[in-house]
């Protein structure tokens, strides 16, 4: 387990357990672990995004179980899910749906696309054109699809988990800044450590089939009602003025950092607030601490920063900028 992983247990630092049921969501990580070895940090941020009604961008080379992770999460949450393989020839209507002419009624009827689901896996999203990538913008922000000027609401909950290959790989397109800003988190999924890779091979040698999750013993342990209760509970997590001010200072510091051309937007600041509250609740507290803010800040903000060209040539990364920002700001007591 990542030594920086937040401890998920009830009643840490508060006189009474928080409302809702953090135990169920904490147990989701163990349940997903029946199919996915390691990736604890990625699972944590997926759960936080779910609690915030946000979306997640997973980045990693092919073959690190990004797709298996998403399928396992949908199974343990008992949510409808769909998968779209993004390719260079994919069209926007292939994602959102299209109007189909019915010769019997002589009318056009709407045929919903795969976006009409609870959990949409947008696989290798940066291998399609920017036009098709942008087809998800309205869905991610407004939770609806407009057809001939008429909005069609998406199911609730609705969450996009997109995977992308590193931009250095052949055949990839960079995501537009407007779309990156719609993702609550960007999470890097690295190659497993030696012990984890040994466990993976051990499971496969014993007959594990990643295409048959039921054989792994995965079962739903949280559903719609638990989600509704959790959303209400997270909304009641308190944030002291000095912690709010710390969030503002973090976001503003990204805008004035020398390597940065465009810093975190106000949407980024609200994302930082939502993620910090969700982490506090998941950790069994009714209030946000500065450590909550620091833990989620890089994954919530780094992908929203645009570096100056000379900084990119020098090999500076947005993650390094966030580390500098968080290390330079005074932390409220």
Secondary structure, 3 states (H helix, E strand, C coil): CCCCCCCCCCCCCCCCCCCCCHHHHHHHHHHHCCCCCCCHHHHHHHHHHHHHCCCEEEECCCCCCHHHHHHHHHHHHCCCEEEEECCCCCCCHHHHEEEEEECCCCEEEEEECCCCCCEEEEECHHHCCHHHHHHHHHHHHHCEEEECCEEEECCCCCEEEEEECCCCCCCCCCCCHHHHCCCCEEEECCCCCHHHHHHHHHHHHCCCCCCCHHHHCCCCCCCHHHHHHHHHHHHCCECCHHHHHHHHHHHHHHHHCCCEEECCCHHHHHHHHHHHHHHHHHCCCCECCHHHHHHHHHHHHHHHCEECHHHHHCCCCHHHHHHHHHHHCCCCC
